[in-house]
Amino acid sequence: MNPAAGAAPKPPAAVSIWTAFAFWLKLGCISFGGPAGQIAIMHAELVERRRWISERRFLHALNYCMVLPGPEAQQLATYIGWLMHRSWGGIIAGGLFVLPSLFVLIALSWIYLRFGDVPVIAGIFYGIKPAVTALVVHAAFRLGSRALRNRVMAAIALVSFLAIFVFAVPFPLIVIGAGVIGIAGARWVPAWFAPPAAAGHGAAGKAGGKDKDGAGLGPALIDDDTPTPPHARASRAQMLRVLTIGIVLWGLAFGALVAWAGLHGTLTQMATFFSKAALITFGGAYAVLPYVYQAAVEQFQWVTGTQMIDGLALGESTPGPLIMVVAFVGFVGGWTHAALGPDAVFLGGAVAATVVTFFTFLPSFIFILAGGPLIEATHGRLAFTSPLSAISAAVVGVIATLACFFAYHVFWPRGLAGPVDAVALVIALLAAIALFRFKVGVVPLLAVCGALGVAATWALPGLR
């Protein structure tokens, strides 16, 4: 029966924490494509398919996560998990977003160090890289079609792209500039800076958004006008409690490492460095990778330059945030420096990867669990949402530069002066057609492209 002819559609039934656990575990295993692809997957699953959260509430949380240091996709999962099932829900969502990637990277890092250049794995990586390029372009298109809803937002994205791609403007300055524009816009031209979902609010259904076929999505479990749950209401005592617990956890972990290895031990040095790196990762993994490279390769010599590039390829090819490349750095550093002794190099590598991951992601959980109630108190307030909407538009431009970065390194592996890798270009075009025309899922796309990479490198060994 057509809902318009009968009773109004009802929101989905309440979701148990175990149902949510199963979803977040699945997401952690399929979250390929970098932050843009991961956010697009969450939008398709949570906003369009399952209707656990409305598009306006989803974008409001996303805008907050985008201005934080750290991986915004993992923080967004933490935020939604926290909003649905309190602090444990956020810890489960954010933790499961990272743990599958950690286990996969530990296994692949061991294979990398133990067996060297395996032709089949090299072929899989060769096919996955152009597929990931297509995924980033597709995800940027999907996000841009929502965030760039007028010429002002499109102009902000274009200026952001030119600023970072042509003039190498630091990402924090781009965020500040976009925020200032949004503040001014809220005062002088508020209609241009209204929340993205507001344009579709009303006839399309309670949540406002549209699905890919243009039909109304209907009401969501956490809808635009759903009251903020008690645990998500702003409280100074709650914020101080979260901050205290976070600082105590950091102190206990760091103190244990100092007691075990001393201030200058490999694991302690990793904990110190990645605690600092976690606080400056504005703009995603690529914004902080030069800083990581300088320390890991030149200062501490945990990895070589070649190993760092290979680790980035592993990070691009596994689920989870791209910043998880730091787990590879930790594993290789723990292995080569025998962090737990020469007779336990694998265990030393695994422990080092775990230590690096813990200190890299702990601040993200603190930011969400402490700051989330303040953000929930602001949804629908134009004075707050306008600068975040402008920042969201700017980040679309930054994501476009990520696509250019992938394209440059995948299609011109020897630099622009060298020849185009025609095979990689063909794989990327096929992947783009599969995504844009046939809406193929991420996992089958990567599986097919990986197989194509193996076949291509077997037929043409010079591609490896």
PyMOL commands that set and color helices and strands:
alter all, ss='L'
color gray80, all
select helices_A, chain A and resi 3-5+17-30+34-49+55-66+72-115+119-147+151-165+171-188+190-193+196-200+230-232+236-261+266-278+285-299+305-317+322-336+345-376+382-411+422-436+442-459+461-463
alter helices_A, ss='H'
color red, helices_A
deselect
rebuild
show_as cartoon
